[in-house]
Amino acid sequence: MNEHARHTAGRQELKERIITLASELFTRQGIRSVTMDEIAAAFGISKRTLYEVFSDKETLLLECIRHGVAQEEAYIREHLSSTDNVMEVLLKRYQRSIEHFHATNKKFFEDIQKYPRACEFLKKGNNRTTEEAIRFFKEGVKQGYFREDINFAIVNQLVQAQLDILMESDICKTYPFLEVYESIMFTFLRGISTPKGAAELENFIRTHRNS
């Protein structure tokens, strides 16, 4: 490996380490309270070097969000490879989301509204997953978990719209983000589930709340 290749590899490794640390800090402390100075100091690098890797704080935030999305997609692929039970995979995904929100400072959800590129990326991400979600729910119909008289294209857009509104509203200043998120998702799932799906969902909710 020549010097240029080593430098590139080293820079990429540094970038990945910064994304990992920044993701943890943003989640634990909120976005606005974490400074680029603090992140640079954690790696013993100058702020100038940090800005050579990430042009500004919002660019770093975007990379953190992309990293999280990639991890979520890998998690889903892993479970789909081990089971064909749609409801099981869906509930595991929500369980993972809920655990993540439990560990997330509520300031994160308030702060992200101040970063329009990050909010826009999240909205576009919701739109990108629409077709995949519809296929997923239709498979759930075949397995007997979801009702066959549901237009999933419509209800999926309605849920995504609710989540978009959640990102922009002040409701989380009144209620915990996790409580609002659960209200949206569990109401949605109850509405589309057959008795078979509803039974599995209610069992999951009881287990989740007891734990």
Backbone as a chain_set.jsonl record, in Angstrom:
{"seq": "MNEHARHTAGRQELKERIITLASELFTRQGIRSVTMDEIAAAFGISKRTLYEVFSDKETLLLECIRHGVAQEEAYIREHLSSTDNVMEVLLKRYQRSIEHFHATNKKFFEDIQKYPRACEFLKKGNNRTTEEAIRFFKEGVKQGYFREDINFAIVNQLVQAQLDILMESDICKTYPFLEVYESIMFTFLRGISTPKGAAELENFIRTHRNS", "coords": {"N": [[0.846, -1.196, 0.0], [0.686, 2.141, -0.978], [1.793, 5.461, 0.08], [-0.243, 7.371, -0.299], [-2.53, 5.764, -0.404], [-2.48, 4.681, 2.162], [-2.871, 6.988, 3.645], [-5.453, 7.696, 2.808], [-6.916, 5.476, 3.698], [-6.473, 5.723, 6.426], [-7.738, 8.168, 6.926], [-10.372, 7.481, 6.324], [-10.876, 5.582, 8.31], [-10.669, 7.216, 10.569], [-12.845, 8.914, 10.065], [-15.002, 7.11, 10.318], [-14.765, 6.413, 13.011], [-15.232, 8.865, 14.236], [-17.895, 9.309, 13.477], [-19.151, 7.233, 14.88], [-18.622, 7.958, 17.578], [-19.744, 10.57, 17.673], [-22.418, 10.004, 17.118], [-23.157, 8.657, 19.455], [-22.792, 10.723, 21.333], [-24.566, 12.749, 20.421], [-26.965, 11.383, 20.747], [-27.041, 10.874, 23.5], [-26.673, 13.395, 24.749], [-28.078, 15.278, 23.311], [-28.229, 17.357, 20.362], [-27.419, 20.066, 19.981], [-25.948, 20.658, 22.248], [-23.571, 19.387, 21.968], [-20.404, 20.116, 20.913], [-18.286, 20.885, 18.088], [-15.695, 21.321, 18.861], [-15.54, 19.76, 21.178], [-15.8, 17.197, 20.105], [-13.533, 17.056, 18.44], [-11.525, 17.263, 20.391], [-11.88, 14.865, 21.728], [-10.67, 13.063, 20.063], [-8.156, 13.937, 19.943], [-7.423, 15.668, 17.915], [-7.096, 18.577, 15.796], [-9.553, 21.219, 15.48], [-9.61, 22.119, 12.927], [-8.718, 19.919, 11.428], [-10.867, 18.221, 11.885], [-12.873, 19.609, 10.545], [-11.972, 19.275, 8.002], [-12.682, 16.732, 7.472], [-15.433, 16.659, 7.961], [-17.5, 19.057, 6.724], [-19.181, 20.759, 8.159], [-21.187, 20.943, 11.181], [-23.775, 19.963, 10.722], [-23.41, 18.36, 8.508], [-21.91, 16.308, 9.63], [-23.863, 15.368, 11.419], [-25.752, 14.4, 9.573], [-24.299, 12.274, 8.457], [-24.153, 10.652, 10.682], [-26.843, 9.975, 10.994], [-27.271, 8.597, 8.588], [-25.586, 6.441, 9.049], [-26.918, 5.231, 11.191], [-29.299, 4.484, 9.899], [-28.303, 2.621, 8.059], [-27.435, 0.628, 9.815], [-29.895, -0.134, 10.867], [-31.155, -1.201, 8.587], [-29.473, -3.37, 8.085], [-29.96, -4.86, 10.359], [-32.643, -5.608, 10.005], [-32.427, -7.148, 7.645], [-30.917, -9.257, 8.645], [-32.709, -10.514, 10.417], [-34.758, -11.198, 8.677], [-33.517, -13.138, 7.253], [-33.524, -15.248, 8.951], [-36.1, -15.898, 9.648], [-39.451, -16.232, 8.338], [-41.607, -15.045, 9.332], [-43.592, -12.399, 9.27], [-44.806, -10.67, 11.176], [-43.266, -11.163, 13.454], [-40.728, -10.186, 12.671], [-41.394, -7.493, 12.253], [-42.197, -6.646, 14.831], [-39.854, -7.053, 16.249], [-38.331, -5.106, 15.057], [-39.656, -2.782, 15.894], [-39.264, -3.07, 18.626], [-36.517, -2.704, 18.771], [-36.394, -0.046, 17.922], [-37.791, 1.206, 19.995], [-36.128, 0.653, 22.193], [-33.938, 2.131, 21.394], [-35.017, 4.731, 21.474], [-35.53, 4.942, 24.176], [-32.969, 5.276, 25.115], [-32.304, 7.715, 24.173], [-31.756, 11.13, 24.545], [-34.307, 13.496, 25.175], [-33.84, 15.985, 24.189], [-32.592, 15.631, 21.782], [-34.59, 15.158, 19.858], [-35.897, 17.57, 19.925], [-33.848, 19.288, 19.17], [-33.15, 18.494, 16.564], [-34.893, 19.645, 14.828], [-33.809, 22.043, 14.25], [-32.06, 21.638, 12.257], [-32.343, 21.636, 9.097], [-31.517, 20.118, 6.795], [-31.03, 17.614, 7.834], [-33.554, 16.907, 8.82], [-34.961, 16.854, 6.397], [-33.686, 14.761, 5.096], [-34.482, 12.603, 6.705], [-37.221, 12.616, 6.183], [-37.258, 12.053, 3.417], [-36.145, 9.56, 3.545], [-38.199, 8.15, 4.772], [-40.025, 8.184, 2.679], [-38.639, 6.672, 0.775], [-38.794, 4.117, 1.783], [-41.361, 3.323, 1.394], [-42.449, 1.638, -0.734], [-41.192, -0.785, -0.16], [-42.238, -1.266, 2.384], [-44.959, -1.629, 1.795], [-44.896, -4.012, 0.295], [-44.03, -5.657, 2.307], [-46.16, -5.585, 4.185], [-48.177, -6.696, 2.613], [-47.262, -9.283, 2.404], [-47.645, -9.978, 5.021], [-50.413, -10.07, 5.033], [-50.86, -12.402, 3.534], [-49.864, -14.221, 5.36], [-51.715, -14.093, 7.302], [-51.724, -12.179, 9.32], [-52.358, -9.494, 8.875], [-55.102, -7.456, 7.817], [-56.958, -8.02, 4.808], [-58.451, -6.128, 3.549], [-57.302, -3.649, 3.559], [-55.902, -0.674, 2.286], [-52.749, -0.458, 1.843], [-50.963, 1.348, 0.779], [-52.144, 3.8, 1.22], [-52.534, 3.897, 4.084], [-49.934, 3.609, 4.967], [-48.734, 5.964, 4.049], [-50.181, 7.771, 5.593], [-49.293, 7.167, 8.18], [-46.571, 7.793, 7.892], [-46.838, 10.516, 7.46], [-47.781, 11.309, 9.934], [-45.502, 10.777, 11.486], [-43.733, 12.572, 10.331], [-44.952, 14.985, 11.056], [-44.653, 14.748, 13.772], [-41.907, 15.155, 14.009], [-41.784, 17.858, 13.578], [-43.475, 19.156, 15.306], [-44.491, 20.54, 18.53], [-45.276, 18.706, 20.352], [-43.776, 16.92, 21.816], [-42.748, 18.405, 23.808], [-44.637, 18.393, 25.64], [-45.418, 15.741, 26.002], [-43.619, 12.652, 26.524], [-41.319, 11.659, 23.969], [-41.163, 8.937, 23.346], [-43.609, 7.93, 24.281], [-45.402, 9.2, 22.56], [-44.557, 8.186, 20.081], [-45.063, 5.415, 20.438], [-47.836, 5.525, 20.691], [-48.619, 6.279, 18.124], [-47.606, 4.144, 16.515], [-48.607, 1.726, 17.686], [-51.367, 2.12, 17.608], [-51.719, 2.239, 14.857], [-50.896, -0.382, 14.086], [-52.746, -1.971, 15.448], [-55.02, -1.276, 14.044], [-54.692, -2.405, 11.492], [-54.471, -5.076, 11.877], [-55.418, -8.559, 11.871], [-57.484, -10.762, 13.933], [-55.626, -12.764, 14.644], [-53.15, -11.441, 14.226], [-53.516, -9.296, 15.981], [-53.575, -10.554, 18.464], [-50.941, -11.455, 18.726], [-49.651, -9.003, 18.688], [-50.692, -7.715, 21.023], [-49.676, -9.38, 22.984], [-46.971, -8.87, 22.651], [-46.935, -6.142, 23.414], [-47.715, -6.281, 26.116], [-45.579, -7.772, 27.19], [-43.455, -6.064, 26.596], [-44.13, -3.749, 28.107], [-44.137, -4.737, 30.683], [-41.507, -5.261, 31.02]], "CA": [[0.0, 0.0, 0.0], [1.504, 3.341, -1.045], [1.524, 6.467, 1.11], [-1.546, 7.986, -0.539], [-3.548, 4.787, -0.021], [-2.483, 4.598, 3.623], [-3.485, 8.228, 4.141], [-6.89, 7.605, 2.536], [-7.47, 4.475, 4.603], [-6.438, 6.302, 7.767], [-8.774, 9.197, 6.999], [-11.669, 6.799, 6.365], [-11.018, 4.995, 9.642], [-10.941, 8.327, 11.475], [-14.215, 9.345, 9.788], [-15.925, 6.138, 10.897], [-14.679, 6.523, 14.472], [-15.897, 10.114, 14.612], [-19.337, 9.089, 13.326], [-19.587, 6.381, 15.989], [-18.609, 8.75, 18.818], [-20.703, 11.674, 17.565], [-23.754, 9.423, 17.231], [-23.393, 8.402, 20.876], [-22.899, 12.002, 22.033], [-25.822, 13.397, 20.023], [-28.069, 10.625, 21.338], [-27.025, 10.968, 24.963], [-26.669, 14.761, 25.25], [-28.753, 16.206, 22.429], [-27.345, 17.772, 19.265], [-26.884, 21.418, 20.125], [-25.024, 20.752, 23.382], [-22.302, 18.762, 21.578], [-19.677, 21.031, 20.033], [-17.229, 20.32, 17.245], [-14.485, 21.362, 19.698], [-15.587, 18.598, 22.062], [-15.554, 16.001, 19.291], [-12.123, 17.087, 18.04], [-10.702, 16.992, 21.574], [-12.008, 13.45, 22.07], [-9.763, 12.301, 19.201], [-6.834, 14.552, 19.978], [-7.142, 16.323, 16.636], [-7.503, 19.976, 15.77], [-10.87, 21.44, 14.886], [-9.383, 22.259, 11.485], [-8.704, 18.566, 10.865], [-12.243, 17.721, 11.933], [-13.645, 20.261, 9.478], [-11.52, 18.72, 6.725], [-13.421, 15.469, 7.313], [-16.845, 17.048, 7.905], [-17.469, 20.49, 6.45], [-19.865, 21.476, 9.232], [-21.813, 20.057, 12.169], [-24.937, 19.287, 10.162], [-22.899, 17.283, 7.651], [-21.587, 15.217, 10.551], [-25.133, 14.827, 11.887], [-26.312, 13.615, 8.47], [-23.554, 11.015, 8.361], [-24.564, 9.842, 11.832], [-28.177, 9.453, 10.696], [-27.097, 7.574, 7.547], [-24.986, 5.284, 9.716], [-27.986, 4.586, 11.943], [-30.208, 3.857, 8.931], [-27.62, 1.437, 7.53], [-27.477, -0.388, 10.861], [-31.279, -0.604, 10.945], [-31.401, -2.051, 7.422], [-28.731, -4.618, 8.285], [-30.671, -5.589, 11.416], [-33.844, -6.195, 9.405], [-31.987, -8.222, 6.736], [-30.474, -10.379, 9.468], [-33.866, -11.24, 10.942], [-35.494, -11.771, 7.555], [-32.797, -14.33, 6.798], [-33.695, -16.329, 9.924], [-37.517, -16.226, 9.817], [-40.332, -15.642, 7.335], [-42.745, -14.522, 10.085], [-43.601, -10.949, 9.085], [-45.127, -9.987, 12.436], [-42.105, -11.293, 14.337], [-39.705, -9.238, 12.217], [-41.902, -6.141, 12.477], [-42.176, -6.333, 16.26], [-38.451, -6.934, 16.643], [-37.881, -3.797, 14.594], [-40.205, -1.772, 16.797], [-38.58, -3.234, 19.907], [-35.21, -2.059, 18.618], [-36.639, 1.391, 17.879], [-38.188, 1.634, 21.338], [-34.916, 0.626, 23.018], [-33.127, 3.276, 20.974], [-35.633, 5.956, 21.969], [-35.315, 4.964, 25.624], [-31.593, 5.718, 25.37], [-32.093, 8.994, 23.501], [-32.151, 12.345, 25.264], [-35.417, 14.15, 24.482], [-33.32, 17.177, 23.515], [-32.227, 15.26, 20.413], [-35.759, 15.333, 18.995], [-36.161, 19.002, 19.858], [-32.735, 19.94, 18.478], [-33.013, 18.126, 15.148], [-35.725, 20.562, 14.056], [-32.967, 23.194, 13.894], [-31.156, 21.206, 11.194], [-33.288, 21.314, 8.005], [-31.051, 19.055, 5.899], [-31.206, 16.347, 8.542], [-34.999, 16.623, 8.819], [-35.351, 16.516, 5.036], [-33.163, 13.417, 4.824], [-35.345, 11.648, 7.384], [-38.495, 12.558, 5.451], [-37.022, 11.338, 2.165], [-35.927, 8.169, 3.912], [-39.524, 7.569, 4.971], [-40.623, 7.985, 1.352], [-37.915, 5.612, 0.081], [-39.148, 2.806, 2.315], [-42.8, 3.084, 1.221], [-42.713, 0.455, -1.565], [-40.737, -1.957, 0.589], [-43.196, -1.48, 3.467], [-46.191, -2.157, 1.215], [-44.641, -5.433, 0.001], [-43.909, -6.33, 3.598], [-47.499, -5.729, 4.747], [-48.927, -7.646, 1.779], [-46.821, -10.621, 2.819], [-48.33, -10.208, 6.293], [-51.786, -10.466, 4.698], [-50.794, -13.813, 3.143], [-49.589, -15.023, 6.549], [-52.88, -14.016, 8.185], [-51.54, -11.22, 10.408], [-52.947, -8.206, 8.538], [-56.373, -7.524, 7.095], [-56.802, -7.939, 3.357], [-59.242, -5.022, 3.018], [-56.572, -2.409, 3.846], [-55.057, -0.09, 1.239], [-51.52, -0.174, 2.591], [-50.326, 2.546, 0.219], [-52.745, 4.951, 1.892], [-52.285, 3.942, 5.527], [-48.501, 3.814, 5.196], [-48.485, 7.4, 3.888], [-50.755, 8.471, 6.739], [-48.387, 6.976, 9.314], [-45.366, 8.575, 7.634], [-47.194, 11.92, 7.66], [-47.821, 11.523, 11.382], [-44.129, 10.814, 11.977], [-43.163, 13.844, 9.881], [-45.514, 16.023, 11.918], [-44.02, 14.563, 15.074], [-40.58, 15.766, 13.948], [-41.881, 19.312, 13.475], [-44.405, 19.723, 16.273], [-44.01, 20.751, 19.898], [-45.973, 17.774, 21.229], [-42.828, 16.239, 22.698], [-42.478, 19.263, 24.96], [-45.705, 18.072, 26.585], [-45.406, 14.299, 26.252], [-42.356, 12.003, 26.139], [-41.276, 11.228, 22.571], [-41.433, 7.501, 23.279], [-45.047, 7.715, 24.452], [-46.056, 9.644, 21.333], [-44.187, 7.218, 19.038], [-45.802, 4.183, 20.678], [-49.249, 5.784, 20.418], [-48.789, 6.254, 16.671], [-47.325, 2.85, 15.915], [-49.484, 0.669, 18.17], [-52.703, 2.384, 17.069], [-51.644, 1.841, 13.457], [-50.836, -1.832, 13.968], [-54.039, -2.529, 15.872], [-56.002, -1.009, 13.005], [-54.515, -3.22, 10.289], [-54.258, -6.476, 12.244], [-56.487, -9.549, 12.028], [-57.444, -11.282, 15.311], [-54.35, -13.467, 14.838], [-52.1, -10.442, 14.367], [-53.776, -8.499, 17.177], [-53.189, -11.355, 19.631], [-49.475, -11.419, 18.838], [-49.29, -7.627, 19.019], [-51.009, -7.435, 22.422], [-48.712, -10.129, 23.787], [-45.731, -8.104, 22.591], [-47.099, -4.91, 24.197], [-47.689, -6.651, 27.538], [-44.203, -8.153, 27.544], [-42.642, -4.844, 26.516], [-44.431, -2.819, 29.213], [-43.734, -5.379, 31.923], [-40.045, -5.226, 31.124]], "C": [[0.879, 1.242, 0.0], [1.042, 4.365, -0.008], [0.144, 7.095, 0.948], [-2.677, 7.051, -0.092], [-3.645, 4.663, 1.488], [-3.156, 5.822, 4.231], [-4.999, 8.176, 3.965], [-7.566, 6.628, 3.494], [-7.532, 5.007, 6.03], [-7.518, 7.346, 7.955], [-10.171, 8.565, 7.081], [-11.917, 6.172, 7.731], [-11.349, 6.07, 10.668], [-12.384, 8.795, 11.314], [-15.219, 8.413, 10.449], [-15.932, 6.21, 12.419], [-15.382, 7.779, 14.96], [-17.408, 9.953, 14.534], [-19.883, 8.273, 14.489], [-19.672, 7.185, 17.284], [-19.663, 9.847, 18.783], [-22.131, 11.167, 17.696], [-24.115, 9.183, 18.694], [-23.604, 9.705, 21.637], [-24.211, 12.709, 21.703], [-27.012, 12.714, 20.693], [-28.166, 10.871, 22.834], [-27.225, 12.399, 25.472], [-27.583, 15.714, 24.478], [-27.747, 16.722, 21.412], [-26.654, 19.097, 19.553], [-25.851, 21.527, 21.244], [-23.668, 20.115, 23.077], [-21.604, 19.676, 20.578], [-18.644, 20.29, 19.192], [-15.899, 20.334, 17.995], [-14.406, 20.12, 20.583], [-15.261, 17.32, 21.3], [-14.095, 15.93, 18.871], [-11.22, 16.721, 19.206], [-10.731, 15.516, 21.938], [-11.053, 12.581, 21.26], [-8.349, 12.878, 19.18], [-6.428, 15.161, 18.655], [-7.585, 17.781, 16.712], [-8.893, 20.105, 15.164], [-10.736, 21.599, 13.372], [-9.392, 20.888, 10.805], [-10.099, 17.98, 10.831], [-13.063, 18.315, 10.795], [-13.165, 19.835, 8.086], [-12.258, 17.414, 6.42], [-14.916, 15.737, 7.154], [-16.919, 18.565, 7.8], [-18.182, 21.332, 7.499], [-20.58, 20.456, 10.116], [-22.998, 19.306, 11.572], [-24.531, 18.172, 9.209], [-22.534, 16.065, 8.493], [-22.867, 14.558, 11.063], [-25.78, 13.949, 10.816], [-25.62, 12.269, 8.336], [-23.912, 10.086, 9.519], [-25.927, 9.202, 11.573], [-28.087, 8.36, 9.637], [-26.529, 6.292, 8.142], [-26.051, 4.506, 10.481], [-28.962, 3.858, 11.035], [-29.603, 2.576, 8.38], [-27.627, 0.301, 8.554], [-28.873, -0.99, 10.976], [-31.59, -1.554, 9.795], [-30.687, -3.395, 7.558], [-29.42, -5.497, 9.33], [-31.891, -6.31, 10.848], [-33.467, -7.346, 8.476], [-31.583, -9.466, 7.514], [-31.666, -11.201, 9.959], [-34.709, -11.857, 9.828], [-34.826, -13.041, 7.051], [-33.017, -15.524, 7.728], [-35.15, -16.717, 10.16], [-38.323, -15.592, 8.69], [-41.601, -15.091, 7.99], [-42.7, -12.987, 10.061], [-43.847, -10.21, 10.401], [-43.952, -10.039, 13.402], [-41.022, -10.289, 13.963], [-40.132, -7.801, 12.513], [-41.807, -5.749, 13.948], [-40.748, -6.253, 16.791], [-37.895, -5.579, 16.228], [-38.397, -2.696, 15.516], [-39.556, -1.853, 18.167], [-37.22, -2.54, 19.867], [-35.37, -0.533, 18.621], [-36.952, 1.934, 19.266], [-36.979, 1.67, 22.268], [-34.018, 1.81, 22.683], [-33.698, 4.576, 21.537], [-35.503, 6.08, 23.481], [-33.95, 5.556, 25.96], [-31.294, 7.097, 24.783], [-32.617, 10.151, 24.339], [-33.253, 13.061, 24.486], [-34.965, 15.417, 23.754], [-32.954, 16.884, 22.06], [-33.379, 15.55, 19.467], [-36.169, 16.794, 18.884], [-35.104, 19.693, 18.993], [-32.745, 19.691, 16.975], [-33.869, 19.023, 14.259], [-34.937, 21.794, 13.604], [-32.016, 22.876, 12.742], [-31.988, 20.731, 9.999], [-32.821, 20.21, 7.075], [-31.233, 17.687, 6.538], [-32.674, 15.947, 8.552], [-35.458, 16.184, 7.434], [-34.881, 15.115, 4.664], [-34.048, 12.358, 5.469], [-36.678, 11.503, 6.66], [-38.333, 11.78, 4.151], [-36.789, 9.86, 2.43], [-37.244, 7.455, 4.137], [-40.182, 7.267, 3.634], [-39.966, 6.825, 0.613], [-38.351, 4.227, 0.535], [-40.607, 2.438, 2.062], [-43.079, 1.806, 0.443], [-42.315, -0.826, -0.842], [-41.735, -2.296, 1.701], [-44.483, -2.102, 2.944], [-46.032, -3.639, 0.889], [-44.618, -6.247, 1.293], [-45.294, -6.584, 4.195], [-48.352, -6.712, 3.93], [-48.525, -9.077, 2.098], [-47.48, -10.983, 4.148], [-49.786, -10.59, 6.103], [-51.812, -11.953, 4.351], [-50.608, -14.725, 4.357], [-50.711, -14.935, 7.583], [-52.761, -13.031, 9.328], [-52.243, -9.881, 10.149], [-54.194, -8.384, 7.684], [-56.161, -7.312, 5.597], [-57.573, -6.766, 2.754], [-58.598, -3.659, 3.263], [-55.812, -1.961, 2.602], [-53.772, 0.374, 1.921], [-50.763, 1.028, 2.041], [-50.843, 3.793, 0.922], [-52.345, 5.006, 3.361], [-50.802, 4.133, 5.838], [-48.142, 5.287, 5.055], [-49.035, 8.194, 5.062], [-49.847, 8.361, 7.966], [-47.121, 7.798, 9.121], [-45.639, 10.062, 7.844], [-47.251, 12.247, 9.152], [-46.415, 11.625, 11.965], [-43.421, 12.094, 11.547], [-43.653, 14.992, 10.752], [-44.874, 15.968, 13.299], [-42.657, 15.236, 15.111], [-40.659, 17.285, 14.021], [-42.724, 19.955, 14.566], [-43.749, 19.891, 17.646], [-44.618, 19.747, 20.874], [-45.041, 17.101, 22.22], [-42.345, 17.131, 23.837], [-43.51, 19.004, 26.049], [-45.678, 16.614, 26.989], [-44.053, 13.717, 25.85], [-42.42, 11.506, 24.693], [-41.668, 9.761, 22.448], [-42.925, 7.213, 23.393], [-45.812, 8.11, 23.19], [-45.804, 8.635, 20.213], [-44.979, 5.921, 19.204], [-47.28, 4.366, 20.359], [-49.524, 5.715, 18.919], [-48.683, 4.828, 16.142], [-48.291, 1.757, 16.383], [-50.921, 0.878, 17.697], [-52.774, 1.943, 15.609], [-51.706, 0.319, 13.32], [-52.14, -2.501, 14.41], [-55.071, -2.386, 14.747], [-55.893, -1.922, 11.796], [-54.458, -4.716, 10.586], [-55.551, -7.294, 12.228], [-56.498, -9.981, 13.497], [-56.141, -12.014, 15.619], [-53.218, -12.472, 15.06], [-52.26, -9.628, 15.632], [-53.351, -9.246, 18.434], [-51.68, -11.32, 19.831], [-48.996, -10.026, 19.228], [-49.533, -7.338, 20.497], [-50.067, -8.179, 23.357], [-47.372, -9.403, 23.818], [-45.819, -6.863, 23.466], [-47.037, -5.216, 25.699], [-46.284, -6.988, 27.987], [-43.296, -6.931, 27.586], [-42.873, -3.95, 27.725], [-44.074, -3.417, 30.557], [-42.226, -5.314, 32.132], [-39.522, -3.808, 31.241]], "O": [[1.729, 1.394, 0.877], [0.043, 4.167, 0.684], [-0.558, 7.326, 1.933], [-3.653, 7.488, 0.518], [-4.74, 4.555, 2.041], [-3.909, 5.718, 5.199], [-5.745, 8.564, 4.863], [-8.638, 6.904, 4.031], [-8.504, 4.78, 6.751], [-8.147, 7.412, 9.011], [-11.039, 9.047, 7.809], [-13.032, 6.221, 8.251], [-12.203, 5.869, 11.533], [-13.071, 9.045, 12.304], [-16.179, 8.87, 11.07], [-16.984, 6.081, 13.045], [-16.057, 7.755, 15.99], [-18.127, 10.409, 15.423], [-20.949, 8.58, 15.024], [-20.667, 7.108, 18.005], [-20.396, 10.035, 19.754], [-22.967, 11.824, 18.316], [-25.233, 9.469, 19.122], [-24.489, 9.791, 22.488], [-24.89, 13.21, 22.598], [-27.946, 13.374, 21.147], [-29.259, 11.056, 23.369], [-27.868, 12.606, 26.501], [-27.838, 16.83, 24.93], [-26.542, 16.542, 21.584], [-25.441, 19.224, 19.383], [-24.975, 22.39, 21.196], [-22.719, 20.284, 23.843], [-22.152, 19.974, 19.517], [-18.194, 19.203, 19.553], [-15.065, 19.453, 17.788], [-13.347, 19.507, 20.721], [-14.529, 16.463, 21.796], [-13.481, 14.865, 18.935], [-10.264, 15.963, 19.044], [-9.73, 14.97, 22.402], [-10.667, 11.499, 21.7], [-7.466, 12.37, 18.488], [-5.249, 15.179, 18.303], [-8.357, 18.16, 17.592], [-9.354, 19.227, 14.435], [-11.65, 21.25, 12.625], [-9.993, 20.714, 9.744], [-10.478, 17.318, 9.864], [-13.851, 17.617, 10.157], [-13.881, 20.019, 7.101], [-12.435, 17.043, 5.26], [-15.582, 15.122, 6.322], [-16.451, 19.276, 8.689], [-17.828, 22.492, 7.709], [-20.576, 19.259, 9.83], [-23.205, 18.133, 11.884], [-25.219, 17.156, 9.107], [-22.816, 14.929, 8.112], [-22.95, 13.332, 11.133], [-26.298, 12.875, 11.122], [-26.271, 11.245, 8.127], [-23.965, 8.868, 9.347], [-26.141, 8.032, 11.892], [-28.737, 7.321, 9.755], [-26.944, 5.191, 7.779], [-26.087, 3.276, 10.432], [-29.405, 2.753, 11.348], [-30.291, 1.565, 8.245], [-27.806, -0.861, 8.189], [-29.024, -2.198, 11.16], [-32.216, -2.594, 9.999], [-31.234, -4.434, 7.189], [-29.458, -6.72, 9.199], [-32.143, -7.472, 11.167], [-34.102, -8.4, 8.505], [-31.868, -10.59, 7.1], [-31.637, -12.431, 9.922], [-35.307, -12.917, 10.014], [-35.484, -13.917, 6.489], [-32.74, -16.665, 7.36], [-35.425, -17.736, 10.794], [-37.942, -14.553, 8.149], [-42.551, -14.717, 7.302], [-41.883, -12.365, 10.74], [-43.165, -9.23, 10.699], [-43.675, -9.06, 14.095], [-40.462, -9.62, 14.831], [-39.326, -6.99, 12.969], [-41.382, -4.639, 14.27], [-40.467, -5.462, 17.691], [-37.094, -4.977, 16.943], [-37.654, -1.783, 15.874], [-39.321, -0.827, 18.806], [-36.827, -1.869, 20.822], [-34.582, 0.18, 19.243], [-36.447, 2.983, 19.664], [-36.821, 2.611, 23.046], [-33.414, 2.416, 23.568], [-32.95, 5.426, 22.02], [-35.38, 7.184, 24.011], [-33.795, 6.251, 26.964], [-30.17, 7.589, 24.882], [-33.766, 10.15, 24.782], [-33.148, 13.217, 23.27], [-35.624, 15.869, 22.818], [-33.0, 17.773, 21.21], [-33.178, 16.122, 18.395], [-36.725, 17.211, 17.868], [-35.421, 20.569, 18.188], [-32.39, 20.575, 16.196], [-33.599, 19.148, 13.065], [-35.351, 22.501, 12.686], [-31.257, 23.74, 12.301], [-32.302, 19.544, 9.902], [-33.646, 19.428, 6.602], [-31.553, 16.714, 5.855], [-33.005, 14.784, 8.321], [-36.251, 15.251, 7.307], [-35.597, 14.371, 3.994], [-34.336, 11.33, 4.856], [-37.205, 10.398, 6.537], [-39.172, 10.944, 3.817], [-37.188, 9.008, 1.636], [-37.405, 6.299, 3.747], [-40.818, 6.227, 3.467], [-40.64, 6.076, -0.094], [-38.288, 3.269, -0.236], [-41.051, 1.364, 2.467], [-43.86, 0.969, 0.897], [-43.024, -1.83, -0.909], [-42.041, -3.466, 1.933], [-45.038, -3.002, 3.573], [-46.927, -4.436, 1.171], [-45.119, -7.37, 1.354], [-45.568, -7.689, 4.664], [-49.149, -7.465, 4.49], [-49.359, -9.982, 2.064], [-47.831, -12.14, 4.381], [-50.343, -11.341, 6.904], [-52.685, -12.685, 4.819], [-51.116, -15.846, 4.392], [-50.671, -15.611, 8.61], [-53.603, -13.031, 10.226], [-52.673, -9.212, 11.089], [-54.315, -9.348, 6.926], [-55.304, -6.534, 5.178], [-57.381, -6.437, 1.584], [-59.27, -2.631, 3.183], [-55.157, -2.768, 1.943], [-53.718, 1.46, 2.499], [-49.999, 1.66, 2.77], [-50.086, 4.726, 1.189], [-51.871, 6.038, 3.838], [-50.449, 4.744, 6.848], [-47.346, 5.812, 5.833], [-48.429, 9.179, 5.485], [-49.655, 9.333, 8.696], [-46.641, 8.431, 10.061], [-44.781, 10.789, 8.346], [-46.824, 13.319, 9.58], [-46.159, 12.458, 12.834], [-42.61, 12.641, 12.294], [-42.876, 15.864, 11.14], [-44.591, 16.996, 13.913], [-42.283, 15.824, 16.125], [-39.715, 17.934, 14.472], [-42.69, 21.174, 14.735], [-42.624, 19.45, 17.884], [-44.494, 19.911, 22.088], [-45.448, 16.75, 23.328], [-41.623, 16.678, 24.725], [-43.305, 19.341, 27.215], [-45.886, 16.274, 28.154], [-43.406, 14.229, 24.937], [-43.449, 10.995, 24.25], [-42.421, 9.389, 21.548], [-43.45, 6.352, 22.686], [-46.76, 7.43, 22.797], [-46.725, 8.271, 19.482], [-45.507, 5.385, 18.229], [-47.911, 3.461, 19.814], [-50.537, 5.16, 18.492], [-49.557, 4.36, 15.413], [-48.747, 0.948, 15.574], [-51.62, -0.095, 17.413], [-53.762, 1.349, 15.178], [-52.485, -0.202, 12.522], [-52.577, -3.482, 13.808], [-55.894, -3.277, 14.533], [-56.898, -2.19, 11.137], [-54.404, -5.533, 9.667], [-56.63, -6.785, 12.531], [-55.597, -9.598, 14.244], [-55.609, -11.902, 16.724], [-52.415, -12.638, 15.979], [-51.274, -9.298, 16.292], [-52.824, -8.641, 19.368], [-51.194, -11.176, 20.953], [-48.05, -9.883, 20.003], [-48.665, -6.77, 21.16], [-49.702, -7.66, 24.412], [-46.718, -9.322, 24.858], [-44.872, -6.556, 24.19], [-46.386, -4.498, 26.458], [-45.842, -6.543, 29.046], [-42.476, -6.78, 28.492], [-41.916, -3.444, 28.31], [-43.74, -2.682, 31.486], [-41.736, -5.312, 33.261], [-38.312, -3.602, 31.338]]}, "num_chains": 1, "name": "protein.A"}
